[in-house]
Amino acid sequence: MRCGRHRTNVIAFMSVLCAALPAAAQSSSEFYAGKTVSIFIGFGPGGAYDLSARVLARHMGKHLPGHPQMVPKNMPGAGSLRAAAYIYSVAPKDGTEFGIFGRTAPIDPLLGTEGAKYDPLKFTWLGSTSNEVSTCVAWHTTPVKTAQDAMQHELSVGAAGVTSPSAMLPKIFNLAIGTKFKVIGGYPASANALTAMENGELGGFCSWGWVPMKSMRADWIRDKKFNVLFQIALRKHPDHPEVPLVLEFAKNDDDRKLIELVVAPQQFARPFAAPPDLPHERAAQLRRAFEATVKDPAFVEESIKLKLEPEFVSHTDIEDSVRRLYAFPSAVIARAREAMGTK
């Protein structure tokens, strides 16, 4: 009797185990079949972040098992921090939602930026579709022609949002290398600030990428309408070895670290992340599909046509950089917060 009961229990256990196997298999290889994956964009339509996410959405589905439909959704607000907070705290932790944020989003909590309610070390980073080099420029009619001139003469520069790089970077450069940038906020987007520069309202702009510069204002380059003061990056753009890096003007290690703190995000200019605590295999699937997409010739071709200059940056590159920045001395962080007015 006991033997029969034991056999019955074993059969019941095996039935449960076998029933669970298809579900486990589905979770690892067929989970995305018939599903929709939403990509939340921390900015409004039309800009480089929006275009980057939409191109990714058109190509990434074929690189995920089950080939889900990828749907981009704009969620602007607080310089992309609204979208970052949503992905961190609200989005389902199953791989059906992820987002793209501003490049400074990983360091905003470190700088004490209002609205940065998340831990960048806990995001499931997927990588970036671009490694960007930006510039600081002055309009040709101003007395500022070089970085040294910007240390002698005040130059008004436009800012698109209080948490944007165009607002943050000039303040840090004033503190670290002694420039005299006067930040003028209130511009809805960088394009508005550039128009104001052309109209004489502003003297310059201090967060303009080489790629959008060539696509948006090729005639300005041709007619020498502005002077490039320095490059904002950890390494120079290969097309412009003659233009100095802002890091070259640092006078000591503390100043160099201060600059690196705010310049490092240039290397992951278009960062994509999923919520924290994703199942390991689901995170691996997304990361493999993301890398395959950014290296896909069709994705590259479309990105180049849109002048996005694609370059794969891995999730480990982002994670390693964020860990390094968060390990910087407290004195460096305090100086950055003081410059930003967030101490």
C-alpha positions as CSV (number, residue, x, y, z in Angstrom):
1,M,0.0,0.0,0.0
2,R,2.8,2.4,1.0
3,C,4.7,1.4,-2.2
4,G,1.7,2.2,-4.3
5,R,1.2,5.6,-2.6
6,H,5.0,6.3,-3.2
7,R,4.7,5.5,-6.8
8,T,1.7,7.7,-7.2
9,N,3.5,10.6,-5.6
10,V,6.5,10.1,-7.9
11,I,4.2,10.1,-10.9
12,A,2.5,13.3,-9.7
13,F,5.9,15.0,-9.2
14,M,7.1,14.0,-12.6
15,S,3.9,15.3,-14.2
16,V,4.4,18.7,-12.5
17,L,8.1,18.7,-13.6
18,C,7.3,17.9,-17.2
19,A,4.5,20.5,-17.3
20,A,7.0,23.1,-16.1
21,L,9.6,22.3,-18.7
22,P,7.8,23.9,-21.7
23,A,7.3,27.1,-19.7
24,A,11.0,27.2,-18.8
25,A,11.9,26.6,-22.4
26,Q,9.5,29.4,-23.5
27,S,11.0,31.8,-21.0
28,S,14.5,31.3,-22.5
29,S,13.8,31.0,-26.2
30,E,10.2,31.7,-27.1
31,F,9.2,34.3,-24.6
32,Y,9.1,37.1,-27.2
33,A,7.0,35.3,-29.7
34,G,3.8,37.3,-30.4
35,K,4.8,40.0,-27.9
36,T,5.4,43.8,-28.2
37,V,8.5,45.4,-26.8
38,S,8.3,49.1,-26.0
39,I,11.3,51.4,-26.2
40,F,10.7,54.5,-24.2
41,I,12.5,57.6,-25.4
42,G,13.4,60.3,-22.8
43,F,13.0,63.1,-25.3
44,G,10.5,64.5,-27.8
45,P,10.3,63.5,-31.4
46,G,12.8,64.6,-34.1
47,G,16.1,64.7,-32.2
48,A,19.1,62.4,-32.4
49,Y,17.9,60.3,-29.4
50,D,14.5,59.9,-30.9
51,L,16.0,58.9,-34.3
52,S,18.5,56.5,-32.7
53,A,15.7,54.6,-30.9
54,R,13.4,54.5,-33.9
55,V,16.2,53.1,-36.1
56,L,16.9,50.5,-33.4
57,A,13.2,49.6,-33.2
58,R,13.1,48.9,-36.9
59,H,15.9,46.4,-36.8
60,M,16.2,44.8,-33.3
61,G,13.1,42.6,-33.5
62,K,14.7,40.3,-36.0
63,H,17.6,39.7,-33.7
64,L,15.4,38.6,-30.7
65,P,14.1,35.0,-30.6
66,G,10.4,35.1,-31.4
67,H,10.8,38.3,-33.4
68,P,8.6,40.6,-31.3
69,Q,7.2,43.9,-32.6
70,M,9.3,46.8,-31.3
71,V,7.4,50.0,-30.6
72,P,9.2,53.3,-29.8
73,K,7.3,55.6,-27.4
74,N,8.3,59.2,-26.5
75,M,8.3,60.1,-22.8
76,P,10.0,63.5,-22.5
77,G,10.4,65.3,-19.3
78,A,13.2,66.6,-16.9
79,G,15.9,66.1,-19.5
80,S,15.0,62.4,-19.9
81,L,15.0,61.7,-16.1
82,R,11.2,61.0,-16.3
83,A,11.9,58.1,-18.6
84,A,14.8,56.9,-16.6
85,A,12.7,56.9,-13.4
86,Y,9.9,55.0,-15.2
87,I,12.2,52.3,-16.5
88,Y,13.9,52.0,-13.1
89,S,10.8,51.9,-10.9
90,V,7.7,51.2,-12.9
91,A,8.4,49.2,-16.1
92,P,7.9,45.4,-15.9
93,K,11.0,43.5,-15.1
94,D,10.5,40.9,-17.9
95,G,12.3,42.4,-20.9
96,T,9.3,43.9,-22.6
97,E,10.2,47.5,-21.9
98,F,13.5,49.4,-22.0
99,G,14.5,53.0,-22.8
100,I,17.0,55.5,-24.0
101,F,18.1,58.4,-21.7
102,G,20.3,61.4,-21.9
103,R,24.0,60.6,-21.8
104,T,24.3,62.4,-18.4
105,A,21.6,60.2,-16.8
106,P,24.2,57.8,-15.3
107,I,25.9,60.6,-13.4
108,D,22.9,62.8,-12.5
109,P,22.4,61.0,-9.2
110,L,26.0,61.5,-8.4
111,L,25.7,65.2,-9.1
112,G,22.6,65.6,-7.0
113,T,20.4,66.5,-10.0
114,E,16.8,67.0,-9.0
115,G,14.6,64.2,-10.3
116,A,17.4,61.6,-10.6
117,K,15.6,59.0,-8.4
118,Y,17.4,55.8,-9.4
119,D,20.7,53.9,-8.9
120,P,22.6,53.8,-12.2
121,L,24.6,50.8,-11.0
122,K,21.4,48.7,-10.9
123,F,20.0,49.3,-14.4
124,T,20.3,46.5,-16.8
125,W,22.4,48.4,-19.3
126,L,22.2,47.2,-22.9
127,G,24.8,49.5,-24.4
128,S,24.9,52.6,-26.6
129,T,24.5,53.1,-30.4
130,S,27.0,55.9,-30.5
131,N,30.3,57.2,-29.0
132,E,30.1,60.9,-29.6
133,V,32.6,63.7,-29.6
134,S,31.2,67.1,-28.9
135,T,32.7,70.6,-29.2
136,C,32.6,74.0,-27.7
137,V,32.2,76.7,-30.4
138,A,32.1,80.5,-30.6
139,W,30.4,82.6,-33.3
140,H,32.9,84.2,-35.7
141,T,32.0,87.8,-34.7
142,T,33.0,87.3,-31.1
143,P,36.5,88.0,-29.8
144,V,36.8,84.4,-28.7
145,K,38.7,82.4,-31.3
146,T,40.5,79.8,-29.1
147,A,40.1,78.2,-25.7
148,Q,42.6,80.6,-24.3
149,D,40.4,83.5,-25.5
150,A,37.5,82.0,-23.6
151,M,39.6,82.2,-20.4
152,Q,40.0,86.0,-21.0
153,H,36.6,87.1,-22.4
154,E,33.1,86.3,-21.2
155,L,31.1,84.3,-23.8
156,S,27.4,83.7,-23.5
157,V,26.4,80.2,-24.4
158,G,22.9,78.7,-24.7
159,A,21.5,75.8,-22.7
160,A,18.7,73.4,-23.6
161,G,17.3,72.5,-20.2
162,V,18.9,72.8,-16.7
163,T,20.1,69.2,-16.7
164,S,21.4,69.1,-20.3
165,P,25.1,68.9,-21.1
166,S,24.9,72.4,-22.7
167,A,24.0,73.7,-19.2
168,M,26.3,71.5,-17.1
169,L,29.5,71.4,-19.1
170,P,30.2,75.1,-19.4
171,K,29.9,75.5,-15.6
172,I,32.3,72.7,-15.0
173,F,34.8,74.1,-17.5
174,N,34.6,77.5,-15.8
175,L,35.7,75.9,-12.5
176,A,38.2,73.4,-13.9
177,I,40.1,75.4,-16.6
178,G,39.1,79.0,-15.9
179,T,36.8,79.7,-18.9
180,K,34.3,82.6,-18.6
181,F,31.2,81.0,-20.1
182,K,27.9,82.7,-19.1
183,V,25.2,80.1,-19.4
184,I,21.9,81.4,-20.8
185,G,19.0,78.9,-20.3
186,G,15.5,78.7,-21.6
187,Y,16.1,77.2,-25.1
188,P,13.8,74.3,-25.9
189,A,16.4,72.5,-27.9
190,S,20.0,72.9,-29.2
191,A,18.7,74.0,-32.6
192,N,17.0,77.0,-30.9
193,A,20.3,78.0,-29.2
194,L,22.2,77.7,-32.5
195,T,19.7,80.0,-34.2
196,A,20.1,82.5,-31.3
197,M,23.9,82.3,-31.8
198,E,23.4,83.1,-35.5
199,N,21.1,86.0,-34.6
200,G,23.6,87.5,-32.2
201,E,21.7,86.7,-29.0
202,L,24.4,84.2,-27.9
203,G,28.1,84.1,-28.4
204,G,28.5,80.3,-28.6
205,F,27.3,76.8,-27.7
206,C,29.2,74.3,-25.6
207,S,27.9,70.9,-26.3
208,W,27.7,70.5,-30.1
209,G,28.6,67.1,-31.6
210,W,30.7,66.8,-34.7
211,V,28.1,64.7,-36.4
212,P,25.1,67.0,-35.9
213,M,27.3,69.9,-36.7
214,K,28.0,68.5,-40.1
215,S,24.4,67.5,-40.8
216,M,22.7,70.6,-39.4
217,R,25.0,73.4,-40.3
218,A,27.3,72.3,-43.2
219,D,27.1,75.8,-44.6
220,W,28.4,77.3,-41.4
221,I,31.4,75.0,-41.6
222,R,32.0,75.9,-45.3
223,D,31.7,79.6,-44.6
224,K,33.7,79.5,-41.3
225,K,30.9,81.0,-39.3
226,F,32.2,79.7,-36.0
227,N,35.5,78.7,-34.2
228,V,35.9,75.4,-32.5
229,L,37.5,76.0,-29.1
230,F,38.1,72.4,-28.0
231,Q,36.7,68.9,-28.2
232,I,34.6,67.5,-25.4
233,A,35.5,63.8,-25.1
234,L,38.1,61.5,-23.6
235,R,39.7,60.9,-27.0
236,K,39.7,63.1,-30.2
237,H,37.5,62.6,-33.1
238,P,39.7,60.9,-35.8
239,D,38.7,63.6,-38.4
240,H,39.9,66.5,-36.2
241,P,43.3,65.6,-34.6
242,E,44.3,69.3,-34.7
243,V,41.6,70.4,-32.3
244,P,42.6,70.1,-28.6
245,L,40.7,68.1,-26.0
246,V,39.3,70.1,-23.1
247,L,41.3,67.7,-20.8
248,E,44.5,69.2,-22.2
249,F,43.8,72.4,-20.3
250,A,43.6,70.7,-16.9
251,K,46.4,72.0,-14.6
252,N,46.3,69.1,-12.0
253,D,44.8,65.7,-11.3
254,D,41.8,67.0,-9.4
255,D,40.9,69.3,-12.3
256,R,41.3,66.5,-14.7
257,K,39.1,64.2,-12.7
258,L,36.5,67.0,-12.5
259,I,36.5,67.3,-16.3
260,E,36.4,63.5,-16.8
261,L,33.4,63.2,-14.5
262,V,31.2,65.2,-16.9
263,V,33.0,64.3,-20.1
264,A,33.0,60.5,-19.7
265,P,29.3,60.2,-20.7
266,Q,30.3,61.3,-24.2
267,Q,31.5,57.7,-24.8
268,F,28.0,56.3,-24.3
269,A,26.2,59.1,-26.1
270,R,23.0,57.1,-26.7
271,P,22.6,54.8,-23.7
272,F,19.9,52.2,-23.6
273,A,18.9,50.4,-20.4
274,A,16.2,47.9,-19.2
275,P,14.9,47.8,-15.6
276,P,17.0,46.3,-12.7
277,D,16.7,42.7,-11.7
278,L,15.8,41.2,-15.1
279,P,16.1,37.4,-15.3
280,H,19.7,36.6,-16.3
281,E,18.7,34.9,-19.6
282,R,16.4,37.7,-20.5
283,A,19.1,40.3,-19.9
284,A,21.5,38.3,-22.0
285,Q,19.0,38.0,-24.8
286,L,18.4,41.7,-24.9
287,R,22.2,42.4,-24.8
288,R,23.0,40.0,-27.6
289,A,20.2,41.3,-29.8
290,F,21.3,44.9,-29.1
291,E,24.8,44.2,-30.1
292,A,23.8,42.3,-33.2
293,T,21.5,45.2,-34.2
294,V,24.1,47.9,-33.9
295,K,26.5,45.8,-35.9
296,D,23.8,44.8,-38.5
297,P,24.7,46.3,-41.9
298,A,21.1,47.4,-42.5
299,F,21.1,49.3,-39.2
300,V,24.4,50.8,-39.9
301,E,23.4,51.9,-43.4
302,E,20.2,53.5,-42.2
303,S,21.9,55.2,-39.3
304,I,24.6,56.7,-41.6
305,K,21.9,58.0,-44.0
306,L,20.4,59.8,-40.9
307,K,23.9,61.1,-40.0
308,L,23.9,59.3,-36.7
309,E,27.4,57.9,-37.0
310,P,26.7,54.5,-35.3
311,E,29.3,52.8,-33.1
312,F,28.6,49.9,-30.7
313,V,29.4,50.6,-27.1
314,S,28.9,47.5,-24.9
315,H,27.0,47.4,-21.6
316,T,30.2,46.5,-19.8
317,D,31.8,49.7,-21.1
318,I,29.0,51.7,-19.6
319,E,29.1,49.7,-16.3
320,D,32.8,50.0,-16.0
321,S,32.8,53.8,-16.6
322,V,29.9,54.4,-14.2
323,R,31.7,52.4,-11.5
324,R,34.9,54.4,-12.0
325,L,33.1,57.7,-11.8
326,Y,31.2,56.7,-8.6
327,A,34.5,55.8,-7.0
328,F,36.0,59.3,-7.6
329,P,37.1,61.2,-4.4
330,S,34.3,63.0,-2.6
331,A,36.1,66.3,-3.0
332,V,35.9,66.0,-6.8
333,I,32.1,65.2,-6.5
334,A,31.6,68.2,-4.1
335,R,33.3,70.6,-6.6
336,A,31.1,69.3,-9.4
337,R,28.0,69.8,-7.3
338,E,29.1,73.3,-6.3
339,A,29.6,74.2,-10.0
340,M,26.2,72.8,-10.8
341,G,24.5,74.4,-7.8
342,T,23.2,71.1,-6.5
343,K,25.3,70.7,-3.4
